[in-house]
């Protein structure tokens, strides 16, 4: 929606609020906002005031941040507010509410703010008090292609709990220098299947050739879990490059033999999809 149209719609909802409710304490579905100042910037300034108000309900503040973020999609219209909003978000990184902190970090991470990246890294390394959860920090650092961010992701990919490790592995998908790490984790039978799947799919992006070699090995190994084998074959089939790299007559014949032997419907379906697409 156009920012100005959104602002007018928002103000209209406040104007039509039921009588008896405080004008500065009612808005769209619990959003306790008001607008008494004239001018096109009023809505955004009011939203910023609510977002930064520690006395307001957390959900109300989050809705205000979300509304501002929607305004900000129009870069040209939001340009005059961007610096002020960035300053506000940086103060919210240390807010008492973990949800507000996470929302602020997320928006700043999307803009690749260097100070925010440094705070996330210090929280992970123990050099500073963590301001967001480890998984959130890893996920947000995954948005940044900076070398120091990739280094933090590599550490987390090996040492953290499973859900955080998977977030780190996903963040390394575009990092070609992490291909060896991704391949090692995907090939390690001591790892859980979800972790191996995530590593394998990230490897497909980081190094298609390495992925094809690994995926073919997994697909033909009767000792591997059928779920992982099905994922490997499906991923091979899904992309034209990997499908072409894997489409030798020998491999197709070996897959047919696997299809006849296995009782896994998922693996059979993946092989059928590969056979159809690889013609």
FIKEKE-568360 format. One record per atom (N, C-alpha, C): x, y, z; atom name; residue in one letter; residue number from 0. Coordinates in steps of 0.001 Angstrom, whole numbers. Each point is the difference from the previous one (the first is absolute). Layout:
N
x;y;z;at;aa;i
X;Y;Z;CA;A;NUM
...
//
This chain:
279
x;y;z;at;aa;i
845;-1190;0;N;X;0
-845;1190;0;CA;X;0
879;1237;0;C;X;0
-438;1027;-698;N;X;1
713;1275;-8;CA;X;1
81;551;1426;C;X;1
1174;472;449;N;X;2
153;467;1381;CA;X;2
-1016;1052;406;C;X;2
-252;960;-879;N;X;3
-944;1054;353;CA;X;3
-1414;-551;114;C;X;3
-349;-934;-884;N;X;4
-1327;-611;71;CA;X;4
-143;-813;1287;C;X;4
1099;-704;357;N;X;5
-27;-780;1238;CA;X;5
-179;917;1201;C;X;5
704;1131;-15;N;X;6
-101;940;1115;CA;X;6
-1432;517;134;C;X;6
-617;368;-1130;N;X;7
-1359;525;39;CA;X;7
-980;-1056;499;C;X;7
214;-1239;-435;N;X;8
-886;-1083;449;CA;X;8
125;-199;1502;C;X;8
1232;69;477;N;X;9
252;-166;1428;CA;X;9
-655;1123;817;C;X;9
185;1237;-454;N;X;10
-580;1134;712;CA;X;10
-1523;-54;-10;C;X;10
-572;-482;-1101;N;X;11
-1456;-105;-84;CA;X;11
-528;-977;1038;C;X;11
728;-1077;238;N;X;12
-436;-985;988;CA;X;12
14;599;1402;C;X;12
966;845;256;N;X;13
50;659;1309;CA;X;13
-1166;980;128;C;X;13
-266;752;-1063;N;X;14
-1091;981;40;CA;X;14
-1345;-673;249;C;X;14
-149;-1254;-501;N;X;15
-1266;-710;127;CA;X;15
-53;-902;1225;C;X;15
955;148;900;N;X;16
12;-836;1212;CA;X;16
-1257;261;821;C;X;16
-532;-1040;681;N;X;17
-1195;168;826;CA;X;17
201;1083;1053;C;X;17
-1082;749;266;N;X;18
72;1034;1015;CA;X;18
266;-619;1366;C;X;18
703;766;820;N;X;19
278;-489;1347;CA;X;19
1374;-608;125;C;X;19
631;-344;-1133;N;X;20
1338;-548;55;CA;X;20
1005;1141;-149;C;X;20
1098;-27;741;N;X;21
992;1071;-84;CA;X;21
541;123;-1416;C;X;21
83;1241;-508;N;X;22
475;212;-1357;CA;X;22
1465;-384;-159;C;X;22
760;83;1093;N;X;23
1401;-373;-104;CA;X;23
213;-1431;463;C;X;23
-1093;-754;140;N;X;24
159;-1378;451;CA;X;24
-808;-968;-821;C;X;24
-334;344;-1242;N;X;25
-758;-916;-833;CA;X;25
475;114;-1437;C;X;25
-26;-1111;-692;N;X;26
314;0;-1423;CA;X;26
-294;-1370;-565;C;X;26
559;-245;-1159;N;X;27
-291;-1212;-746;CA;X;27
325;-1257;804;C;X;27
-1061;-717;451;N;X;28
133;-1279;707;CA;X;28
1047;60;1114;C;X;28
-194;871;936;N;X;29
863;51;1173;CA;X;29
1203;905;-160;C;X;29
177;603;-1147;N;X;30
1141;884;-195;CA;X;30
-299;1344;626;C;X;30
568;271;1134;N;X;31
-344;1188;778;CA;X;31
748;1209;-541;C;X;31
-498;538;-1088;N;X;32
644;1127;-653;CA;X;32
-998;1134;-170;C;X;32
503;1179;-202;N;X;33
-866;1147;-239;CA;X;33
682;952;-953;C;X;33
-766;907;-557;N;X;34
582;984;-907;CA;X;34
-718;1312;198;C;X;34
667;967;588;N;X;35
-627;1293;215;CA;X;35
727;1109;-746;C;X;35
1202;-326;-513;N;X;36
762;1007;-722;CA;X;36
-317;-71;-1494;C;X;36
-44;1115;-684;N;X;37
-237;-22;-1439;CA;X;37
1284;-324;-754;C;X;37
-140;-291;-1275;N;X;38
1176;-189;-843;CA;X;38
239;-1446;-350;C;X;38
652;-261;-1150;N;X;39
201;-1356;-487;CA;X;39
908;-850;862;C;X;39
886;622;786;N;X;40
899;-789;827;CA;X;40
-582;-391;1336;C;X;40
-1184;478;313;N;X;41
-585;-226;1321;CA;X;41
-108;-1466;342;C;X;41
-550;-797;-938;N;X;42
-205;-1416;280;CA;X;42
1284;-706;357;C;X;42
1059;237;-740;N;X;43
1272;-652;250;CA;X;43
599;459;1326;C;X;43
-51;1294;273;N;X;44
536;497;1272;CA;X;44
-775;-566;1180;C;X;44
-1296;-102;-141;N;X;45
-812;-567;1073;CA;X;45
333;-1471;208;C;X;45
186;-715;-1091;N;X;46
379;-1412;96;CA;X;46
1357;-154;691;C;X;46
927;868;-328;N;X;47
1316;-66;635;CA;X;47
-101;291;1494;C;X;47
-858;933;356;N;X;48
-177;322;1412;CA;X;48
-522;-1204;764;C;X;48
-941;-705;-597;N;X;49
-562;-1191;655;CA;X;49
1040;-1111;71;C;X;49
714;-201;-1090;N;X;50
1018;-1054;-27;CA;X;50
1060;214;1079;C;X;50
328;1250;272;N;X;51
1031;288;989;CA;X;51
-498;200;1411;C;X;51
-1301;-159;223;N;X;52
-594;237;1317;CA;X;52
68;-1260;862;C;X;52
855;-42;1006;N;X;53
138;-1199;836;CA;X;53
-1243;-291;843;C;X;53
-891;980;120;N;X;54
-1219;-192;798;CA;X;54
-1138;-608;-827;C;X;54
139;9;-1309;N;X;55
-1042;-556;-870;CA;X;55
61;-1523;19;C;X;55
-1105;-633;-356;N;X;56
-31;-1454;-85;CA;X;56
1003;-479;-1051;C;X;56
658;-1113;296;N;X;57
1007;-521;-920;CA;X;57
-609;-276;-1373;C;X;57
-1168;-634;-31;N;X;58
-622;-305;-1286;CA;X;58
-334;1269;-778;C;X;58
-392;1042;714;N;X;59
-286;1278;-647;CA;X;59
1265;580;-626;C;X;59
1085;-83;720;N;X;60
1277;511;-504;CA;X;60
465;-793;-1225;C;X;60
-197;-1318;48;N;X;61
385;-838;-1133;CA;X;61
-837;314;-1235;C;X;61
-1277;276;216;N;X;62
-866;375;-1115;CA;X;62
436;1336;-592;C;X;62
433;900;855;N;X;63
482;1296;-483;CA;X;63
1256;-184;-853;C;X;63
917;-837;468;N;X;64
1223;-271;-765;CA;X;64
-341;-636;-1337;C;X;64
-928;-937;35;N;X;65
-407;-671;-1239;CA;X;65
-613;1004;-977;C;X;65
-806;916;511;N;X;66
-631;1003;-860;CA;X;66
1056;919;-621;C;X;66
985;407;797;N;X;67
1070;859;-532;CA;X;67
777;-745;-1085;C;X;67
263;-1276;256;N;X;68
743;-790;-988;CA;X;68
-740;-80;-1329;C;X;68
-1314;-35;73;N;X;69
-778;-23;-1231;CA;X;69
97;1345;-728;C;X;69
-16;1067;754;N;X;70
221;1322;-595;CA;X;70
1363;31;-693;C;X;70
993;-598;651;N;X;71
1381;114;-462;CA;X;71
258;-717;-1312;C;X;71
-925;-833;-450;N;X;72
187;-665;-1286;CA;X;72
82;1018;-1136;C;X;72
-669;1123;165;N;X;73
107;1075;-985;CA;X;73
1219;839;376;C;X;73
1143;-365;-536;N;X;74
1264;619;402;CA;X;74
14;1502;-227;C;X;74
-582;432;-1099;N;X;75
-2;1423;-315;CA;X;75
-817;787;1024;C;X;75
-1211;-484;295;N;X;76
-881;700;935;CA;X;76
539;-52;1426;C;X;76
723;-1068;331;N;X;77
463;-185;1374;CA;X;77
1365;633;263;C;X;77
627;501;-1033;N;X;78
1378;494;124;CA;X;78
158;1021;1129;C;X;78
-934;929;133;N;X;79
151;1046;1013;CA;X;79
-152;-518;1426;C;X;79
-561;-1205;153;N;X;80
-194;-559;1339;CA;X;80
1039;-1075;332;C;X;80
770;-406;-995;N;X;81
855;-1163;176;CA;X;81
1032;172;1115;C;X;81
680;1133;23;N;X;82
1037;220;1016;CA;X;82
-604;-2;1402;C;X;82
-1143;659;167;N;X;83
-662;50;1305;CA;X;83
-447;-1397;431;C;X;83
-523;-761;-948;N;X;84
-466;-1352;312;CA;X;84
1180;-907;367;C;X;84
1109;148;-706;N;X;85
1187;-798;313;CA;X;85
496;308;1411;C;X;85
1;1274;378;N;X;86
417;367;1363;CA;X;86
-929;-639;1027;C;X;86
-1291;27;-270;N;X;87
-955;-617;912;CA;X;87
269;-1497;140;C;X;87
172;-673;-1115;N;X;88
240;-1445;35;CA;X;88
1259;-345;790;C;X;88
1012;844;-121;N;X;89
1239;-276;732;CA;X;89
-188;151;1509;C;X;89
-890;873;408;N;X;90
-295;92;1431;CA;X;90
-825;-1203;455;C;X;90
-816;-537;-904;N;X;91
-861;-1134;351;CA;X;91
767;-1320;74;C;X;91
1238;-10;-449;N;X;92
789;-1236;88;CA;X;92
256;-405;1447;C;X;92
-109;950;927;N;X;93
207;-298;1420;CA;X;93
-1296;154;790;C;X;93
-1128;-75;-675;N;X;94
-1298;143;644;CA;X;94
-232;-1129;999;C;X;94
-845;265;984;N;X;95
-299;-1016;1016;CA;X;95
-731;-1199;-587;C;X;95
-738;188;-1082;N;X;96
-750;-1082;-633;CA;X;96
865;-737;-1017;C;X;96
110;-1311;156;N;X;97
779;-787;-950;CA;X;97
-637;26;-1387;C;X;97
-1327;93;-50;N;X;98
-684;42;-1295;CA;X;98
288;1299;-739;C;X;98
4;1094;744;N;X;99
314;1289;-618;CA;X;99
1459;18;-456;C;X;99
881;-531;843;N;X;100
1417;-79;-380;CA;X;100
164;-796;-1302;C;X;100
-664;-1139;-76;N;X;101
114;-839;-1195;CA;X;101
-517;718;-1239;C;X;101
-1114;717;150;N;X;102
-556;741;-1141;CA;X;102
965;1076;-470;C;X;102
632;683;935;N;X;103
960;1049;-360;CA;X;103
1224;-598;-690;C;X;103
515;-1076;572;N;X;104
1160;-653;-603;CA;X;104
-316;-502;-1404;C;X;104
-1188;-542;-168;N;X;105
-363;-536;-1307;CA;X;105
-10;1087;-1067;C;X;105
-624;1120;313;N;X;106
-63;1074;-980;CA;X;106
1393;548;-314;C;X;106
824;169;1017;N;X;107
1347;524;-212;CA;X;107
869;-999;-751;C;X;107
-190;-1289;285;N;X;108
778;-1020;-703;CA;X;108
-358;-30;-1480;C;X;108
-1264;205;-314;N;X;109
-429;31;-1392;CA;X;109
661;1144;-764;C;X;109
316;1080;715;N;X;110
675;1130;-638;CA;X;110
1522;-140;84;C;X;110
458;-1168;500;N;X;111
1435;-302;92;CA;X;111
753;1029;826;C;X;111
-601;417;1102;N;X;112
626;975;888;CA;X;112
1218;-620;690;C;X;112
1149;641;-123;N;X;113
1246;-558;508;CA;X;113
13;-90;1525;C;X;113
-505;1020;683;N;X;114
-23;-26;1458;CA;X;114
-841;-1170;510;C;X;114
-1096;-247;-679;N;X;115
-884;-1093;401;CA;X;115
684;-1345;-204;C;X;115
690;-150;-1118;N;X;116
738;-1235;-235;CA;X;116
1026;-226;1103;C;X;116
694;1057;387;N;X;117
1025;-122;1046;CA;X;117
-618;-413;1331;C;X;117
-1157;575;350;N;X;118
-672;-368;1248;CA;X;118
-424;-1462;-8;C;X;118
-512;-468;-1122;N;X;119
-406;-1401;-111;CA;X;119
1199;-924;175;C;X;119
1113;354;-611;N;X;120
1204;-825;95;CA;X;120
559;-8;1413;C;X;120
-22;1151;671;N;X;121
505;66;1374;CA;X;121
-872;-826;935;C;X;121
-1298;2;-249;N;X;122
-890;-812;819;CA;X;122
265;-1484;-173;C;X;122
320;-406;-1213;N;X;123
283;-1408;-271;CA;X;123
1346;-428;582;C;X;123
977;891;-61;N;X;124
1350;-343;474;CA;X;124
148;97;1510;C;X;124
-959;649;659;N;X;125
95;188;1438;CA;X;125
700;1275;403;C;X;125
352;811;-974;N;X;126
671;1265;294;CA;X;126
-969;1061;507;C;X;126
-1300;-274;-150;N;X;127
-1029;917;493;CA;X;127
-1242;-818;351;C;X;127
-872;600;772;N;X;128
-1231;-676;367;CA;X;128
-865;-206;-1241;C;X;128
-451;-1241;-264;N;X;129
-851;-233;-1178;CA;X;129
-1302;783;124;C;X;129
-369;697;-1049;N;X;130
-1218;803;10;CA;X;130
-1160;-698;-702;C;X;130
312;-1044;-760;N;X;131
-1023;-850;-615;CA;X;131
451;-1443;162;C;X;131
-886;-932;-285;N;X;132
356;-1412;129;CA;X;132
1090;-371;-995;C;X;132
710;-1077;291;N;X;133
1071;-441;-887;CA;X;133
-548;-308;-1398;C;X;133
-1147;-662;-61;N;X;134
-572;-344;-1305;CA;X;134
-361;1258;-789;C;X;134
-575;998;680;N;X;135
-349;1248;-672;CA;X;135
1256;693;-514;C;X;135
1038;32;815;N;X;136
1255;640;-409;CA;X;136
587;-681;-1227;C;X;136
-2;-1327;10;N;X;137
546;-754;-1124;CA;X;137
-821;234;-1268;C;X;137
-1313;-13;158;N;X;138
-868;223;-1154;CA;X;138
235;1372;-609;C;X;138
132;1013;855;N;X;139
199;1363;-489;CA;X;139
1389;185;-619;C;X;139
997;-633;581;N;X;140
1340;86;-592;CA;X;140
32;-694;-1357;C;X;140
-893;-966;-181;N;X;141
-78;-681;-1277;CA;X;141
-461;893;-1133;C;X;141
-569;1161;345;N;X;142
-426;963;-1015;CA;X;142
1170;829;-517;C;X;142
1112;-48;734;N;X;143
1153;855;-285;CA;X;143
1134;-840;-578;C;X;143
493;373;-1158;N;X;144
1051;-774;-657;CA;X;144
1395;424;441;C;X;144
80;763;1064;N;X;145
1301;454;499;CA;X;145
813;-1198;510;C;X;145
1314;65;-156;N;X;146
871;-1115;380;CA;X;146
-139;-367;1476;C;X;146
-113;1006;865;N;X;147
-112;-288;1431;CA;X;147
-1324;-689;321;C;X;147
-1038;321;-761;N;X;148
-1290;-674;200;CA;X;148
105;-1458;-394;C;X;148
655;-278;-1100;N;X;149
162;-1389;-444;CA;X;149
817;-799;1004;C;X;149
1001;628;587;N;X;150
814;-697;1004;CA;X;150
-847;-398;1204;C;X;150
-874;907;442;N;X;151
-885;-304;1129;CA;X;151
-966;-1112;-351;C;X;151
-475;-28;-1227;N;X;152
-917;-1049;-437;CA;X;152
691;-1362;-22;C;X;152
1246;-28;-420;N;X;153
735;-1271;-44;CA;X;153
173;-587;1389;C;X;153
305;866;951;N;X;154
140;-468;1389;CA;X;154
-1331;-570;493;C;X;154
-1073;728;-220;N;X;155
-1318;-441;453;CA;X;155
-446;-1268;-708;C;X;155
404;-183;-1241;N;X;156
-398;-1177;-768;CA;X;156
529;-1292;610;C;X;156
1043;117;790;N;X;157
597;-1198;591;CA;X;157
-244;-143;1493;C;X;157
-244;1109;704;N;X;158
16;-69;1463;CA;X;158
-1343;262;685;C;X;158
-968;532;-687;N;X;159
-1240;416;645;CA;X;159
-1008;-1142;67;C;X;159
-1171;292;609;N;X;160
-1051;-1020;16;CA;X;160
-608;-97;-1403;C;X;160
-794;-1039;-222;N;X;161
-366;-373;-1367;CA;X;161
-703;1093;-798;C;X;161
-1011;633;559;N;X;162
-738;991;-781;CA;X;162
882;1184;-374;C;X;162
914;372;896;N;X;163
919;1094;-288;CA;X;163
1028;-428;-1039;C;X;163
450;-1244;99;N;X;164
940;-514;-999;CA;X;164
-624;29;-1386;C;X;164
-1259;-389;-89;N;X;165
-670;-7;-1306;CA;X;165
-144;1426;-549;C;X;165
-270;950;894;N;X;166
-80;1397;-438;CA;X;166
1356;454;-537;C;X;166
1067;-396;672;N;X;167
1349;362;-444;CA;X;167
327;-655;-1338;C;X;167
-373;-1256;-148;N;X;168
267;-716;-1247;CA;X;168
-748;636;-1169;C;X;168
-1221;433;255;N;X;169
-750;688;-1055;CA;X;169
677;1315;-368;C;X;169
542;682;1003;N;X;170
669;1271;-244;CA;X;170
1284;-141;-796;C;X;170
571;-1206;-23;N;X;171
1253;-230;-716;CA;X;171
-212;-472;-1433;C;X;171
-1241;-80;-426;N;X;172
-300;-550;-1324;CA;X;172
685;769;-1127;C;X;172
112;1315;136;N;X;173
583;807;-1072;CA;X;173
1514;163;140;C;X;173
576;-665;985;N;X;174
1432;162;269;CA;X;174
780;-1167;-588;C;X;174
616;206;-1129;N;X;175
732;-1078;-659;CA;X;175
1157;-515;844;C;X;175
569;869;831;N;X;176
1132;-425;825;CA;X;176
-431;-925;1133;C;X;176
-1302;-133;216;N;X;177
-500;-908;1040;CA;X;177
-436;-1343;-573;C;X;177
248;-234;-1280;N;X;178
-460;-1219;-645;CA;X;178
553;-1257;672;C;X;178
1267;31;367;N;X;179
609;-1180;622;CA;X;179
-665;-318;1342;C;X;179
-288;1031;776;N;X;180
-678;-179;1280;CA;X;180
-1393;-579;-211;C;X;180
-734;561;-936;N;X;181
-1352;-472;-289;CA;X;181
25;-1457;-454;C;X;181
946;-332;-839;N;X;182
104;-1378;-490;CA;X;182
338;-969;1138;C;X;182
902;406;854;N;X;183
392;-874;1113;CA;X;183
-1177;-285;924;C;X;183
-768;1025;321;N;X;184
-1146;-187;896;CA;X;184
-1079;-841;-684;C;X;184
-256;258;-1275;N;X;185
-1029;-753;-723;CA;X;185
366;-1469;-139;C;X;185
1278;-297;-74;N;X;186
447;-1382;-194;CA;X;186
171;-762;1308;C;X;186
-56;686;1112;N;X;187
266;-610;1307;CA;X;187
-1225;-749;529;C;X;187
44;-1298;14;N;X;188
-1145;-807;439;CA;X;188
-279;138;1493;C;X;188
945;589;743;N;X;189
-223;204;1432;CA;X;189
-891;1215;256;C;X;189
-174;836;-1008;N;X;190
-865;1170;126;CA;X;190
-1462;-415;-151;C;X;190
-912;840;505;N;X;191
-1422;-274;-175;CA;X;191
-391;213;-1459;C;X;191
-1056;-676;-417;N;X;192
-461;138;-1392;CA;X;192
-376;1437;-350;C;X;192
-737;739;864;N;X;193
-325;1386;-350;CA;X;193
1239;875;-217;C;X;193
1022;-186;839;N;X;194
1231;781;-159;CA;X;194
688;-362;-1315;C;X;194
50;-1283;-315;N;X;195
642;-442;-1236;CA;X;195
-763;504;-1226;C;X;195
-1321;-28;80;N;X;196
-814;514;-1106;CA;X;196
272;1480;-245;C;X;196
24;765;1078;N;X;197
232;1440;-122;CA;X;197
1376;277;-586;C;X;197
998;-742;481;N;X;198
1359;178;-511;CA;X;198
71;-362;-1483;C;X;198
-668;-1070;-376;N;X;199
32;-443;-1394;CA;X;199
-658;1021;-926;C;X;199
-1147;533;404;N;X;200
-694;967;-830;CA;X;200
773;1306;-111;C;X;200
706;377;1062;N;X;201
849;1192;-79;CA;X;201
1210;-263;-888;C;X;201
520;-1220;66;N;X;202
1127;-372;-854;CA;X;202
-391;86;-1479;C;X;202
-1241;-327;-290;N;X;203
-479;68;-1391;CA;X;203
167;1407;-572;C;X;203
-187;1024;837;N;X;204
150;1388;-431;CA;X;204
1474;396;-10;C;X;204
720;-402;1048;N;X;205
1403;403;130;CA;X;205
897;-658;-1040;C;X;205
-278;-1271;-302;N;X;206
825;-724;-967;CA;X;206
-813;-1119;-640;C;X;206
-646;277;-1120;N;X;207
-816;-1020;-668;CA;X;207
763;-1288;-304;C;X;207
1245;119;-405;N;X;208
773;-1194;-345;CA;X;208
256;-872;1229;C;X;208
362;618;1104;N;X;209
200;-759;1242;CA;X;209
-1313;-651;427;C;X;209
-1082;761;-135;N;X;210
-1302;-526;407;CA;X;210
-385;-1223;-830;C;X;210
190;68;-1307;N;X;211
-369;-1127;-861;CA;X;211
769;-1256;394;C;X;211
1262;152;246;N;X;212
818;-1148;405;CA;X;212
-521;-605;1307;C;X;212
-295;849;966;N;X;213
-495;-473;1292;CA;X;213
-1406;-589;-138;C;X;213
-880;684;-720;N;X;214
-1387;-445;-125;CA;X;214
-99;-1357;-674;C;X;214
807;-234;-1006;N;X;215
-2;-1301;-675;CA;X;215
435;-1112;953;C;X;215
995;305;800;N;X;216
483;-983;976;CA;X;216
-1078;-313;1029;C;X;216
-683;1058;512;N;X;217
-1061;-212;982;CA;X;217
-1156;-791;-595;C;X;217
-364;331;-1227;N;X;218
-1153;-639;-639;CA;X;218
202;-1492;-182;C;X;218
1217;-413;-244;N;X;219
274;-1411;-294;CA;X;219
421;-804;1215;C;X;219
111;647;1145;N;X;220
458;-673;1220;CA;X;220
-1198;-577;754;C;X;220
-132;-1316;-16;N;X;221
-1121;-648;684;CA;X;221
64;147;1515;C;X;221
1158;411;502;N;X;222
144;165;1443;CA;X;222
-485;1358;491;C;X;222
-272;913;-921;N;X;223
-474;1335;372;CA;X;223
-1516;-1;203;C;X;223
-472;969;775;N;X;224
-1437;116;228;CA;X;224
-707;375;-1297;C;X;224
-1153;-624;-219;N;X;225
-750;248;-1229;CA;X;225
-389;1469;-150;C;X;225
-284;664;1123;N;X;226
-379;1419;-61;CA;X;226
1128;823;-592;C;X;226
1222;-255;434;N;X;227
1149;748;-497;CA;X;227
257;-333;-1463;C;X;227
-144;-1258;-347;N;X;228
203;-418;-1392;CA;X;228
-1031;659;-920;C;X;228
-1244;44;471;N;X;229
-1059;625;-794;CA;X;229
271;1486;-193;C;X;229
460;654;1058;N;X;230
334;1419;-93;CA;X;230
1121;220;-1016;C;X;230
1004;-860;31;N;X;231
1138;133;-910;CA;X;231
-438;-139;-1455;C;X;231
-812;-1009;-295;N;X;232
-441;-225;-1378;CA;X;232
-923;1124;-460;C;X;232
-904;416;884;N;X;233
-919;1087;-341;CA;X;233
763;1280;-308;C;X;233
1023;299;798;N;X;234
802;1199;-224;CA;X;234
783;-92;-1298;C;X;234
469;-1189;-340;N;X;235
682;-183;-1278;CA;X;235
-937;309;-1164;C;X;235
-1240;-469;130;N;X;236
-966;159;-1089;CA;X;236
-506;1424;-145;C;X;236
-29;725;1092;N;X;237
-674;1297;25;CA;X;237
726;1073;-796;C;X;237
1305;-107;-129;N;X;238
813;1033;-649;CA;X;238
600;-531;-1300;C;X;238
-100;772;-1065;N;X;239
468;-453;-1305;CA;X;239
1496;-307;0;C;X;239
780;823;714;N;X;240
1452;-217;13;CA;X;240
365;-1309;675;C;X;240
-537;-221;1208;N;X;241
336;-1232;715;CA;X;241
-605;-1221;-706;C;X;241
-1164;173;-591;N;X;242
-637;-1108;-729;CA;X;242
874;-433;-1169;C;X;242
550;974;-709;N;X;243
857;-308;-1143;CA;X;243
1300;-660;446;C;X;243
572;521;1086;N;X;244
1253;-565;502;CA;X;244
-161;-1450;459;C;X;244
-1201;-341;461;N;X;245
-230;-1342;547;CA;X;245
-577;-977;-1015;C;X;245
-388;485;-1158;N;X;246
-772;-826;-934;CA;X;246
842;-903;-891;C;X;246
799;-846;608;N;X;247
716;-1011;-786;CA;X;247
-881;-1243;-95;C;X;247
198;-785;-1050;N;X;248
-786;-1230;-166;CA;X;248
235;-950;1170;C;X;248
1232;-28;491;N;X;249
347;-886;1114;CA;X;249
-791;383;1249;C;X;249
-43;1292;316;N;X;250
-716;438;1199;CA;X;250
-1495;-238;-134;C;X;250
-542;238;-1181;N;X;251
-1433;-241;-210;CA;X;251
-340;-1472;225;C;X;251
841;-868;-485;N;X;252
-232;-1440;175;CA;X;252
87;-379;1475;C;X;252
974;571;700;N;X;253
153;-293;1427;CA;X;253
-1211;502;794;C;X;253
-533;1160;-385;N;X;254
-1192;524;671;CA;X;254
-1204;-905;-229;C;X;254
-113;-552;-1193;N;X;255
-1104;-917;-283;CA;X;255
75;-1222;897;C;X;255
1192;-484;226;N;X;256
181;-1155;879;CA;X;256
-384;350;1429;C;X;256
356;1222;436;N;X;257
-383;457;1334;CA;X;257
-1521;78;104;C;X;257
-638;516;-1026;N;X;258
-1452;145;0;CA;X;258
-695;-1348;134;C;X;258
555;-1019;-616;N;X;259
-595;-1344;79;CA;X;259
184;-620;1383;C;X;259
1120;329;645;N;X;260
307;-619;1290;CA;X;260
-672;682;1182;C;X;260
-108;1317;-54;N;X;261
-461;753;1177;CA;X;261
-1505;-119;216;C;X;261
-399;96;1258;N;X;262
-1430;26;343;CA;X;262
-441;1430;321;C;X;262
939;951;-94;N;X;263
-301;1398;319;CA;X;263
-744;661;-1155;C;X;263
-1218;456;278;N;X;264
-787;669;-1036;CA;X;264
642;1338;-386;C;X;264
579;685;1000;N;X;265
641;1289;-279;CA;X;265
1201;-171;-924;C;X;265
789;-1035;256;N;X;266
1180;-239;-835;CA;X;266
-415;-411;-1412;C;X;266
-1009;-856;-90;N;X;267
-511;-399;-1314;CA;X;267
-489;1225;-786;C;X;267
-725;875;686;N;X;268
-540;1189;-664;CA;X;268
1120;917;-477;C;X;268
1038;164;811;N;X;269
1127;853;-384;CA;X;269
730;-569;-1212;C;X;269
166;-1302;-6;N;X;270
667;-634;-1137;CA;X;270
-850;147;-1266;C;X;270
-1324;-154;158;N;X;271
-890;172;-1138;CA;X;271
65;1402;-557;C;X;271
96;1001;900;N;X;272
94;1399;-424;CA;X;272
1323;236;-742;C;X;272
1067;-564;525;N;X;273
1299;149;-659;CA;X;273
-30;-651;-1381;C;X;273
-577;-1197;-75;N;X;274
-62;-719;-1278;CA;X;274
-781;803;-1050;C;X;274
-1094;615;429;N;X;275
-833;772;-924;CA;X;275
713;1249;-498;C;X;275
641;713;919;N;X;276
651;1270;-354;CA;X;276
1335;-171;-704;C;X;276
643;-1150;214;N;X;277
1343;-204;-543;CA;X;277
-17;-640;-1382;C;X;277
-1161;-123;-611;N;X;278
-85;-583;-1342;CA;X;278
673;889;-1043;C;X;278
//
